[in-house]
């Protein structure tokens, strides 16, 4: 990173430069996995709702 924060010591600045990309990637992966989980449960609920209403017979 080319941005220096004057309040950080040099050793802490090095740690931020080293670990910030990994933390951002982990946060993005976590958000993506959370979205996939919510999508799965929404589709699962819709499947059972349509199954209970016998809507599936219209498509087979």
Predicted model as a PDB file, atoms N, CA, C, CB and O in Angstrom, pLDDT in the B-factor column:
MODEL        1                                                                  
ATOM      1  N   UNK A   1       0.836  -1.187   0.000  1.00 50.00           N  
ATOM      2  CA  UNK A   1       0.000   0.000   0.000  1.00 50.00           C  
ATOM      3  C   UNK A   1       0.873   1.240   0.000  1.00 50.00           C  
ATOM      4  CB  UNK A   1      -0.947   0.004   1.207  1.00 50.00           C  
ATOM      5  O   UNK A   1       1.918   1.280   0.649  1.00 50.00           O  
ATOM      6  N   UNK A   2       0.446   2.218  -0.712  1.00 63.00           N  
ATOM      7  CA  UNK A   2       1.196   3.458  -0.771  1.00 63.00           C  
ATOM      8  C   UNK A   2       0.682   4.496   0.208  1.00 63.00           C  
ATOM      9  CB  UNK A   2       1.157   4.011  -2.161  1.00 63.00           C  
ATOM     10  O   UNK A   2       1.260   5.577   0.316  1.00 63.00           O  
ATOM     11  N   UNK A   3      -0.380   4.195   0.917  1.00 67.00           N  
ATOM     12  CA  UNK A   3      -0.953   5.143   1.861  1.00 67.00           C  
ATOM     13  C   UNK A   3      -0.337   4.879   3.223  1.00 67.00           C  
ATOM     14  CB  UNK A   3      -2.508   5.031   1.912  1.00 67.00           C  
ATOM     15  O   UNK A   3      -0.374   3.757   3.728  1.00 67.00           O  
ATOM     16  N   UNK A   4       0.225   5.919   3.809  1.00 69.00           N  
ATOM     17  CA  UNK A   4       0.781   5.749   5.154  1.00 69.00           C  
ATOM     18  C   UNK A   4      -0.113   6.493   6.141  1.00 69.00           C  
ATOM     19  CB  UNK A   4       2.262   6.269   5.233  1.00 69.00           C  
ATOM     20  O   UNK A   4      -0.563   7.610   5.887  1.00 69.00           O  
ATOM     21  N   UNK A   5      -0.350   5.847   7.256  1.00 73.00           N  
ATOM     22  CA  UNK A   5      -1.153   6.437   8.322  1.00 73.00           C  
ATOM     23  C   UNK A   5      -0.181   6.866   9.410  1.00 73.00           C  
ATOM     24  CB  UNK A   5      -2.243   5.427   8.874  1.00 73.00           C  
ATOM     25  O   UNK A   5       0.514   6.025   9.980  1.00 73.00           O  
ATOM     26  N   UNK A   6      -0.120   8.164   9.708  1.00 77.00           N  
ATOM     27  CA  UNK A   6       0.895   8.623  10.659  1.00 77.00           C  
ATOM     28  C   UNK A   6       0.712   8.079  12.075  1.00 77.00           C  
ATOM     29  CB  UNK A   6       0.890  10.117  10.706  1.00 77.00           C  
ATOM     30  O   UNK A   6       1.686   8.016  12.826  1.00 77.00           O  
ATOM     31  N   UNK A   7      -0.477   7.692  12.459  1.00 80.00           N  
ATOM     32  CA  UNK A   7      -0.704   7.228  13.826  1.00 80.00           C  
ATOM     33  C   UNK A   7      -0.193   5.802  14.042  1.00 80.00           C  
ATOM     34  CB  UNK A   7      -2.188   7.300  14.159  1.00 80.00           C  
ATOM     35  O   UNK A   7      -0.086   5.360  15.186  1.00 80.00           O  
ATOM     36  N   UNK A   8       0.123   5.079  12.975  1.00 80.00           N  
ATOM     37  CA  UNK A   8       0.579   3.693  13.115  1.00 80.00           C  
ATOM     38  C   UNK A   8       2.094   3.629  13.179  1.00 80.00           C  
ATOM     39  CB  UNK A   8       0.066   2.834  11.954  1.00 80.00           C  
ATOM     40  O   UNK A   8       2.798   4.359  12.482  1.00 80.00           O  
ATOM     41  N   UNK A   9       2.570   2.748  14.024  1.00 86.00           N  
ATOM     42  CA  UNK A   9       4.011   2.519  14.075  1.00 86.00           C  
ATOM     43  C   UNK A   9       4.428   1.754  12.819  1.00 86.00           C  
ATOM     44  CB  UNK A   9       4.413   1.737  15.369  1.00 86.00           C  
ATOM     45  O   UNK A   9       3.595   1.112  12.179  1.00 86.00           O  
ATOM     46  N   UNK A  10       5.696   1.819  12.470  1.00 83.00           N  
ATOM     47  CA  UNK A  10       6.143   1.105  11.254  1.00 83.00           C  
ATOM     48  C   UNK A  10       5.875  -0.398  11.289  1.00 83.00           C  
ATOM     49  CB  UNK A  10       7.622   1.331  11.047  1.00 83.00           C  
ATOM     50  O   UNK A  10       5.528  -0.986  10.265  1.00 83.00           O  
ATOM     51  N   UNK A  11       6.031  -1.020  12.449  1.00 87.00           N  
ATOM     52  CA  UNK A  11       5.799  -2.467  12.517  1.00 87.00           C  
ATOM     53  C   UNK A  11       4.309  -2.779  12.330  1.00 87.00           C  
ATOM     54  CB  UNK A  11       6.304  -3.035  13.870  1.00 87.00           C  
ATOM     55  O   UNK A  11       3.954  -3.764  11.683  1.00 87.00           O  
ATOM     56  N   UNK A  12       3.454  -1.945  12.894  1.00 87.00           N  
ATOM     57  CA  UNK A  12       2.022  -2.153  12.710  1.00 87.00           C  
ATOM     58  C   UNK A  12       1.604  -1.870  11.270  1.00 87.00           C  
ATOM     59  CB  UNK A  12       1.229  -1.267  13.670  1.00 87.00           C  
ATOM     60  O   UNK A  12       0.726  -2.544  10.732  1.00 87.00           O  
ATOM     61  N   UNK A  13       2.228  -0.882  10.650  1.00 87.00           N  
ATOM     62  CA  UNK A  13       1.955  -0.576   9.243  1.00 87.00           C  
ATOM     63  C   UNK A  13       2.342  -1.764   8.356  1.00 87.00           C  
ATOM     64  CB  UNK A  13       2.722   0.699   8.803  1.00 87.00           C  
ATOM     65  O   UNK A  13       1.639  -2.078   7.396  1.00 87.00           O  
ATOM     66  N   UNK A  14       3.453  -2.419   8.677  1.00 89.00           N  
ATOM     67  CA  UNK A  14       3.874  -3.598   7.910  1.00 89.00           C  
ATOM     68  C   UNK A  14       2.858  -4.727   8.053  1.00 89.00           C  
ATOM     69  CB  UNK A  14       5.266  -4.076   8.372  1.00 89.00           C  
ATOM     70  O   UNK A  14       2.549  -5.415   7.080  1.00 89.00           O  
ATOM     71  N   UNK A  15       2.335  -4.920   9.276  1.00 90.00           N  
ATOM     72  CA  UNK A  15       1.339  -5.972   9.487  1.00 90.00           C  
ATOM     73  C   UNK A  15       0.060  -5.673   8.726  1.00 90.00           C  
ATOM     74  CB  UNK A  15       1.035  -6.131  10.975  1.00 90.00           C  
ATOM     75  O   UNK A  15      -0.551  -6.576   8.155  1.00 90.00           O  
ATOM     76  N   UNK A  16      -0.346  -4.417   8.716  1.00 87.00           N  
ATOM     77  CA  UNK A  16      -1.551  -4.028   7.969  1.00 87.00           C  
ATOM     78  C   UNK A  16      -1.330  -4.277   6.485  1.00 87.00           C  
ATOM     79  CB  UNK A  16      -1.912  -2.535   8.222  1.00 87.00           C  
ATOM     80  O   UNK A  16      -2.203  -4.825   5.812  1.00 87.00           O  
ATOM     81  N   UNK A  17      -0.172  -3.879   5.968  1.00 88.00           N  
ATOM     82  CA  UNK A  17       0.137  -4.112   4.552  1.00 88.00           C  
ATOM     83  C   UNK A  17       0.167  -5.595   4.213  1.00 88.00           C  
ATOM     84  CB  UNK A  17       1.473  -3.479   4.195  1.00 88.00           C  
ATOM     85  O   UNK A  17      -0.213  -5.992   3.112  1.00 88.00           O  
ATOM     86  N   UNK A  18       0.619  -6.412   5.158  1.00 92.00           N  
ATOM     87  CA  UNK A  18       0.760  -7.845   4.908  1.00 92.00           C  
ATOM     88  C   UNK A  18      -0.573  -8.579   4.975  1.00 92.00           C  
ATOM     89  CB  UNK A  18       1.724  -8.451   5.903  1.00 92.00           C  
ATOM     90  O   UNK A  18      -0.856  -9.428   4.130  1.00 92.00           O  
ATOM     91  N   UNK A  19      -1.403  -8.257   5.985  1.00 94.00           N  
ATOM     92  CA  UNK A  19      -2.597  -9.051   6.247  1.00 94.00           C  
ATOM     93  C   UNK A  19      -3.897  -8.456   5.713  1.00 94.00           C  
ATOM     94  CB  UNK A  19      -2.728  -9.255   7.700  1.00 94.00           C  
ATOM     95  O   UNK A  19      -4.895  -9.172   5.637  1.00 94.00           O  
ATOM     96  N   UNK A  20      -3.926  -7.199   5.348  1.00 92.00           N  
ATOM     97  CA  UNK A  20      -5.167  -6.588   4.881  1.00 92.00           C  
ATOM     98  C   UNK A  20      -5.738  -7.258   3.631  1.00 92.00           C  
ATOM     99  CB  UNK A  20      -4.936  -5.132   4.604  1.00 92.00           C  
ATOM    100  O   UNK A  20      -6.947  -7.487   3.585  1.00 92.00           O  
ATOM    101  N   UNK A  21      -4.940  -7.582   2.621  1.00 94.00           N  
ATOM    102  CA  UNK A  21      -5.524  -8.282   1.462  1.00 94.00           C  
ATOM    103  C   UNK A  21      -6.152  -9.624   1.830  1.00 94.00           C  
ATOM    104  CB  UNK A  21      -4.460  -8.503   0.403  1.00 94.00           C  
ATOM    105  O   UNK A  21      -7.210  -9.976   1.308  1.00 94.00           O  
ATOM    106  N   UNK A  22      -5.512 -10.372   2.717  1.00 96.00           N  
ATOM    107  CA  UNK A  22      -6.060 -11.667   3.124  1.00 96.00           C  
ATOM    108  C   UNK A  22      -7.362 -11.488   3.894  1.00 96.00           C  
ATOM    109  CB  UNK A  22      -5.044 -12.436   3.979  1.00 96.00           C  
ATOM    110  O   UNK A  22      -8.304 -12.258   3.705  1.00 96.00           O  
ATOM    111  N   UNK A  23      -7.421 -10.488   4.752  1.00 95.00           N  
ATOM    112  CA  UNK A  23      -8.635 -10.232   5.518  1.00 95.00           C  
ATOM    113  C   UNK A  23      -9.773  -9.822   4.583  1.00 95.00           C  
ATOM    114  CB  UNK A  23      -8.388  -9.139   6.580  1.00 95.00           C  
ATOM    115  O   UNK A  23     -10.913 -10.248   4.768  1.00 95.00           O  
ATOM    116  N   UNK A  24      -9.471  -9.005   3.590  1.00 96.00           N  
ATOM    117  CA  UNK A  24     -10.499  -8.591   2.635  1.00 96.00           C  
ATOM    118  C   UNK A  24     -11.002  -9.766   1.799  1.00 96.00           C  
ATOM    119  CB  UNK A  24      -9.956  -7.499   1.719  1.00 96.00           C  
ATOM    120  O   UNK A  24     -12.195  -9.857   1.510  1.00 96.00           O  
ATOM    121  N   UNK A  25     -10.095 -10.665   1.410  1.00 97.00           N  
ATOM    122  CA  UNK A  25     -10.501 -11.851   0.651  1.00 97.00           C  
ATOM    123  C   UNK A  25     -11.362 -12.762   1.519  1.00 97.00           C  
ATOM    124  CB  UNK A  25      -9.263 -12.617   0.129  1.00 97.00           C  
ATOM    125  O   UNK A  25     -12.376 -13.283   1.053  1.00 97.00           O  
ATOM    126  N   UNK A  26     -10.971 -12.959   2.768  1.00 97.00           N  
ATOM    127  CA  UNK A  26     -11.773 -13.794   3.669  1.00 97.00           C  
ATOM    128  C   UNK A  26     -13.158 -13.193   3.895  1.00 97.00           C  
ATOM    129  CB  UNK A  26     -11.054 -13.972   5.014  1.00 97.00           C  
ATOM    130  O   UNK A  26     -14.148 -13.922   3.951  1.00 97.00           O  
ATOM    131  N   UNK A  27     -13.233 -11.886   4.024  1.00 98.00           N  
ATOM    132  CA  UNK A  27     -14.529 -11.233   4.203  1.00 98.00           C  
ATOM    133  C   UNK A  27     -15.401 -11.416   2.961  1.00 98.00           C  
ATOM    134  CB  UNK A  27     -14.341  -9.735   4.506  1.00 98.00           C  
ATOM    135  O   UNK A  27     -16.601 -11.664   3.078  1.00 98.00           O  
ATOM    136  N   UNK A  28     -14.806 -11.296   1.776  1.00 98.00           N  
ATOM    137  CA  UNK A  28     -15.564 -11.485   0.542  1.00 98.00           C  
ATOM    138  C   UNK A  28     -16.050 -12.923   0.408  1.00 98.00           C  
ATOM    139  CB  UNK A  28     -14.714 -11.106  -0.668  1.00 98.00           C  
ATOM    140  O   UNK A  28     -17.188 -13.154  -0.003  1.00 98.00           O  
ATOM    141  N   UNK A  29     -15.204 -13.889   0.748  1.00 98.00           N  
ATOM    142  CA  UNK A  29     -15.590 -15.302   0.680  1.00 98.00           C  
ATOM    143  C   UNK A  29     -16.705 -15.593   1.671  1.00 98.00           C  
ATOM    144  CB  UNK A  29     -14.378 -16.216   0.959  1.00 98.00           C  
ATOM    145  O   UNK A  29     -17.647 -16.322   1.360  1.00 98.00           O  
ATOM    146  N   UNK A  30     -16.597 -15.019   2.870  1.00 98.00           N  
ATOM    147  CA  UNK A  30     -17.623 -15.223   3.894  1.00 98.00           C  
ATOM    148  C   UNK A  30     -18.967 -14.659   3.432  1.00 98.00           C  
ATOM    149  CB  UNK A  30     -17.197 -14.566   5.221  1.00 98.00           C  
ATOM    150  O   UNK A  30     -20.001 -15.306   3.603  1.00 98.00           O  
ATOM    151  N   UNK A  31     -18.960 -13.462   2.851  1.00 98.00           N  
ATOM    152  CA  UNK A  31     -20.201 -12.870   2.356  1.00 98.00           C  
ATOM    153  C   UNK A  31     -20.789 -13.690   1.203  1.00 98.00           C  
ATOM    154  CB  UNK A  31     -19.954 -11.426   1.903  1.00 98.00           C  
ATOM    155  O   UNK A  31     -22.005 -13.861   1.119  1.00 98.00           O  
ATOM    156  N   UNK A  32     -19.930 -14.193   0.321  1.00 98.00           N  
ATOM    157  CA  UNK A  32     -20.394 -15.017  -0.789  1.00 98.00           C  
ATOM    158  C   UNK A  32     -21.015 -16.318  -0.277  1.00 98.00           C  
ATOM    159  CB  UNK A  32     -19.234 -15.321  -1.749  1.00 98.00           C  
ATOM    160  O   UNK A  32     -22.074 -16.732  -0.750  1.00 98.00           O  
ATOM    161  N   UNK A  33     -20.355 -16.960   0.689  1.00 98.00           N  
ATOM    162  CA  UNK A  33     -20.885 -18.211   1.250  1.00 98.00           C  
ATOM    163  C   UNK A  33     -22.202 -17.964   1.980  1.00 98.00           C  
ATOM    164  CB  UNK A  33     -19.861 -18.850   2.210  1.00 98.00           C  
ATOM    165  O   UNK A  33     -23.120 -18.782   1.909  1.00 98.00           O  
ATOM    166  N   UNK A  34     -22.291 -16.852   2.670  1.00 98.00           N  
ATOM    167  CA  UNK A  34     -23.533 -16.513   3.357  1.00 98.00           C  
ATOM    168  C   UNK A  34     -24.669 -16.294   2.351  1.00 98.00           C  
ATOM    169  CB  UNK A  34     -23.338 -15.255   4.226  1.00 98.00           C  
ATOM    170  O   UNK A  34     -25.805 -16.706   2.586  1.00 98.00           O  
ATOM    171  N   UNK A  35     -24.356 -15.651   1.246  1.00 97.00           N  
ATOM    172  CA  UNK A  35     -25.350 -15.452   0.196  1.00 97.00           C  
ATOM    173  C   UNK A  35     -25.788 -16.772  -0.417  1.00 97.00           C  
ATOM    174  CB  UNK A  35     -24.799 -14.539  -0.884  1.00 97.00           C  
ATOM    175  O   UNK A  35     -26.971 -16.971  -0.695  1.00 97.00           O  
ATOM    176  N   UNK A  36     -24.834 -17.674  -0.629  1.00 98.00           N  
ATOM    177  CA  UNK A  36     -25.184 -18.995  -1.172  1.00 98.00           C  
ATOM    178  C   UNK A  36     -26.081 -19.757  -0.215  1.00 98.00           C  
ATOM    179  CB  UNK A  36     -23.921 -19.813  -1.464  1.00 98.00           C  
ATOM    180  O   UNK A  36     -27.019 -20.430  -0.642  1.00 98.00           O  
ATOM    181  N   UNK A  37     -25.800 -19.656   1.079  1.00 97.00           N  
ATOM    182  CA  UNK A  37     -26.618 -20.356   2.071  1.00 97.00           C  
ATOM    183  C   UNK A  37     -28.040 -19.810   2.067  1.00 97.00           C  
ATOM    184  CB  UNK A  37     -25.999 -20.225   3.478  1.00 97.00           C  
ATOM    185  O   UNK A  37     -29.005 -20.573   2.112  1.00 97.00           O  
ATOM    186  N   UNK A  38     -28.166 -18.497   2.013  1.00 97.00           N  
ATOM    187  CA  UNK A  38     -29.502 -17.897   1.982  1.00 97.00           C  
ATOM    188  C   UNK A  38     -30.236 -18.281   0.696  1.00 97.00           C  
ATOM    189  CB  UNK A  38     -29.408 -16.362   2.104  1.00 97.00           C  
ATOM    190  O   UNK A  38     -31.437 -18.551   0.725  1.00 97.00           O  
ATOM    191  N   UNK A  39     -29.523 -18.307  -0.424  1.00 97.00           N  
ATOM    192  CA  UNK A  39     -30.137 -18.706  -1.687  1.00 97.00           C  
ATOM    193  C   UNK A  39     -30.621 -20.145  -1.624  1.00 97.00           C  
ATOM    194  CB  UNK A  39     -29.151 -18.532  -2.841  1.00 97.00           C  
ATOM    195  O   UNK A  39     -31.724 -20.450  -2.076  1.00 97.00           O  
ATOM    196  N   UNK A  40     -29.801 -21.034  -1.066  1.00 97.00           N  
ATOM    197  CA  UNK A  40     -30.195 -22.430  -0.946  1.00 97.00           C  
ATOM    198  C   UNK A  40     -31.470 -22.571  -0.137  1.00 97.00           C  
ATOM    199  CB  UNK A  40     -29.081 -23.244  -0.310  1.00 97.00           C  
ATOM    200  O   UNK A  40     -32.394 -23.266  -0.560  1.00 97.00           O  
ATOM    201  N   UNK A  41     -31.539 -21.918   1.033  1.00 97.00           N  
ATOM    202  CA  UNK A  41     -32.713 -22.073   1.878  1.00 97.00           C  
ATOM    203  C   UNK A  41     -33.949 -21.434   1.259  1.00 97.00           C  
ATOM    204  CB  UNK A  41     -32.452 -21.474   3.242  1.00 97.00           C  
ATOM    205  O   UNK A  41     -35.058 -21.930   1.455  1.00 97.00           O  
ATOM    206  N   UNK A  42     -33.781 -20.352   0.521  1.00 97.00           N  
ATOM    207  CA  UNK A  42     -34.923 -19.757  -0.178  1.00 97.00           C  
ATOM    208  C   UNK A  42     -35.453 -20.702  -1.259  1.00 97.00           C  
ATOM    209  CB  UNK A  42     -34.524 -18.405  -0.802  1.00 97.00           C  
ATOM    210  O   UNK A  42     -36.662 -20.896  -1.383  1.00 97.00           O  
ATOM    211  N   UNK A  43     -34.543 -21.285  -2.039  1.00 95.00           N  
ATOM    212  CA  UNK A  43     -34.971 -22.224  -3.081  1.00 95.00           C  
ATOM    213  C   UNK A  43     -35.588 -23.479  -2.471  1.00 95.00           C  
ATOM    214  CB  UNK A  43     -33.783 -22.606  -3.977  1.00 95.00           C  
ATOM    215  O   UNK A  43     -36.560 -24.018  -3.000  1.00 95.00           O  
ATOM    216  N   UNK A  44     -35.025 -23.940  -1.362  1.00 95.00           N  
ATOM    217  CA  UNK A  44     -35.573 -25.100  -0.675  1.00 95.00           C  
ATOM    218  C   UNK A  44     -36.994 -24.821  -0.193  1.00 95.00           C  
ATOM    219  CB  UNK A  44     -34.678 -25.494   0.502  1.00 95.00           C  
ATOM    220  O   UNK A  44     -37.879 -25.663  -0.344  1.00 95.00           O  
ATOM    221  N   UNK A  45     -37.211 -23.646   0.385  1.00 95.00           N  
ATOM    222  CA  UNK A  45     -38.544 -23.273   0.847  1.00 95.00           C  
ATOM    223  C   UNK A  45     -39.527 -23.122  -0.300  1.00 95.00           C  
ATOM    224  CB  UNK A  45     -38.480 -21.987   1.632  1.00 95.00           C  
ATOM    225  O   UNK A  45     -40.683 -23.530  -0.186  1.00 95.00           O  
ATOM    226  N   UNK A  46     -39.077 -22.539  -1.404  1.00 91.00           N  
ATOM    227  CA  UNK A  46     -39.958 -22.410  -2.564  1.00 91.00           C  
ATOM    228  C   UNK A  46     -40.316 -23.775  -3.143  1.00 91.00           C  
ATOM    229  CB  UNK A  46     -39.299 -21.544  -3.638  1.00 91.00           C  
ATOM    230  O   UNK A  46     -41.454 -24.004  -3.553  1.00 91.00           O  
ATOM    231  N   UNK A  47     -39.336 -24.679  -3.174  1.00 89.00           N  
ATOM    232  CA  UNK A  47     -39.613 -26.025  -3.671  1.00 89.00           C  
ATOM    233  C   UNK A  47     -40.717 -26.686  -2.845  1.00 89.00           C  
ATOM    234  CB  UNK A  47     -38.334 -26.884  -3.639  1.00 89.00           C  
ATOM    235  O   UNK A  47     -41.666 -27.240  -3.400  1.00 89.00           O  
ATOM    236  N   UNK A  48     -40.587 -26.625  -1.516  1.00 90.00           N  
ATOM    237  CA  UNK A  48     -41.582 -27.279  -0.679  1.00 90.00           C  
ATOM    238  C   UNK A  48     -42.924 -26.569  -0.726  1.00 90.00           C  
ATOM    239  CB  UNK A  48     -41.093 -27.351   0.744  1.00 90.00           C  
ATOM    240  O   UNK A  48     -43.966 -27.213  -0.596  1.00 90.00           O  
ATOM    241  N   UNK A  49     -42.918 -25.264  -0.908  1.00 88.00           N  
ATOM    242  CA  UNK A  49     -44.187 -24.545  -1.034  1.00 88.00           C  
ATOM    243  C   UNK A  49     -44.904 -24.977  -2.310  1.00 88.00           C  
ATOM    244  CB  UNK A  49     -43.955 -23.014  -1.036  1.00 88.00           C  
ATOM    245  O   UNK A  49     -46.105 -25.249  -2.291  1.00 88.00           O  
ATOM    246  N   UNK A  50     -44.164 -25.038  -3.418  1.00 84.00           N  
ATOM    247  CA  UNK A  50     -44.776 -25.477  -4.672  1.00 84.00           C  
ATOM    248  C   UNK A  50     -45.143 -26.958  -4.624  1.00 84.00           C  
ATOM    249  CB  UNK A  50     -43.830 -25.211  -5.844  1.00 84.00           C  
ATOM    250  O   UNK A  50     -46.147 -27.375  -5.202  1.00 84.00           O  
ATOM    251  N   UNK A  51     -44.334 -27.737  -3.940  1.00 83.00           N  
ATOM    252  CA  UNK A  51     -44.631 -29.163  -3.810  1.00 83.00           C  
ATOM    253  C   UNK A  51     -45.927 -29.366  -3.020  1.00 83.00           C  
ATOM    254  CB  UNK A  51     -43.457 -29.902  -3.122  1.00 83.00           C  
ATOM    255  O   UNK A  51     -46.743 -30.222  -3.361  1.00 83.00           O  
ATOM    256  N   UNK A  52     -46.105 -28.579  -1.975  1.00 84.00           N  
ATOM    257  CA  UNK A  52     -47.319 -28.700  -1.162  1.00 84.00           C  
ATOM    258  C   UNK A  52     -48.555 -28.258  -1.937  1.00 84.00           C  
ATOM    259  CB  UNK A  52     -47.185 -27.873   0.118  1.00 84.00           C  
ATOM    260  O   UNK A  52     -49.656 -28.749  -1.685  1.00 84.00           O  
ATOM    261  N   UNK A  53     -48.377 -27.336  -2.878  1.00 84.00           N  
ATOM    262  CA  UNK A  53     -49.499 -26.861  -3.682  1.00 84.00           C  
ATOM    263  C   UNK A  53     -49.705 -27.699  -4.946  1.00 84.00           C  
ATOM    264  CB  UNK A  53     -49.281 -25.408  -4.060  1.00 84.00           C  
ATOM    265  O   UNK A  53     -50.614 -27.430  -5.732  1.00 84.00           O  
ATOM    266  N   UNK A  54     -48.872 -28.700  -5.135  1.00 79.00           N  
ATOM    267  CA  UNK A  54     -48.936 -29.588  -6.301  1.00 79.00           C  
ATOM    268  C   UNK A  54     -48.722 -28.829  -7.597  1.00 79.00           C  
ATOM    269  CB  UNK A  54     -50.274 -30.311  -6.344  1.00 79.00           C  
ATOM    270  O   UNK A  54     -49.277 -29.189  -8.635  1.00 79.00           O  
ATOM    271  N   UNK A  55     -47.922 -27.783  -7.536  1.00 70.00           N  
ATOM    272  CA  UNK A  55     -47.603 -27.035  -8.747  1.00 70.00           C  
ATOM    273  C   UNK A  55     -46.642 -27.830  -9.617  1.00 70.00           C  
ATOM    274  CB  UNK A  55     -46.999 -25.663  -8.398  1.00 70.00           C  
ATOM    275  O   UNK A  55     -46.600 -27.634 -10.832  1.00 70.00           O  
ATOM    276  N   UNK A  56     -45.871 -28.726  -9.011  1.00 60.00           N  
ATOM    277  CA  UNK A  56     -44.901 -29.496  -9.772  1.00 60.00           C  
ATOM    278  C   UNK A  56     -45.564 -30.366 -10.821  1.00 60.00           C  
ATOM    279  CB  UNK A  56     -44.077 -30.350  -8.848  1.00 60.00           C  
ATOM    280  O   UNK A  56     -44.927 -30.701 -11.820  1.00 60.00           O  
ATOM    281  N   UNK A  57     -46.819 -30.745 -10.633  1.00 66.00           N  
ATOM    282  CA  UNK A  57     -47.505 -31.571 -11.623  1.00 66.00           C  
ATOM    283  C   UNK A  57     -47.734 -30.826 -12.918  1.00 66.00           C  
ATOM    284  CB  UNK A  57     -48.824 -32.057 -11.077  1.00 66.00           C  
ATOM    285  O   UNK A  57     -47.915 -31.453 -13.962  1.00 66.00           O  
ATOM    286  N   UNK A  58     -47.732 -29.509 -12.878  1.00 64.00           N  
ATOM    287  CA  UNK A  58     -47.928 -28.739 -14.091  1.00 64.00           C  
ATOM    288  C   UNK A  58     -46.712 -28.807 -15.026  1.00 64.00           C  
ATOM    289  CB  UNK A  58     -48.230 -27.299 -13.735  1.00 64.00           C  
ATOM    290  O   UNK A  58     -46.836 -28.616 -16.236  1.00 64.00           O  
ATOM    291  N   UNK A  59     -45.541 -29.081 -14.447  1.00 62.00           N  
ATOM    292  CA  UNK A  59     -44.310 -29.067 -15.239  1.00 62.00           C  
ATOM    293  C   UNK A  59     -43.856 -30.452 -15.658  1.00 62.00           C  
ATOM    294  CB  UNK A  59     -43.215 -28.402 -14.465  1.00 62.00           C  
ATOM    295  O   UNK A  59     -42.911 -30.563 -16.438  1.00 62.00           O  
ATOM    296  N   UNK A  60     -44.487 -31.512 -15.176  1.00 58.00           N  
ATOM    297  CA  UNK A  60     -44.009 -32.849 -15.509  1.00 58.00           C  
ATOM    298  C   UNK A  60     -44.961 -33.550 -16.410  1.00 58.00           C  
ATOM    299  CB  UNK A  60     -43.789 -33.666 -14.273  1.00 58.00           C  
ATOM    300  O   UNK A  60     -44.719 -34.694 -16.796  1.00 58.00           O  
TER     301      UNK A  60                                                      
ENDMDL                                                                          
END                                                                             
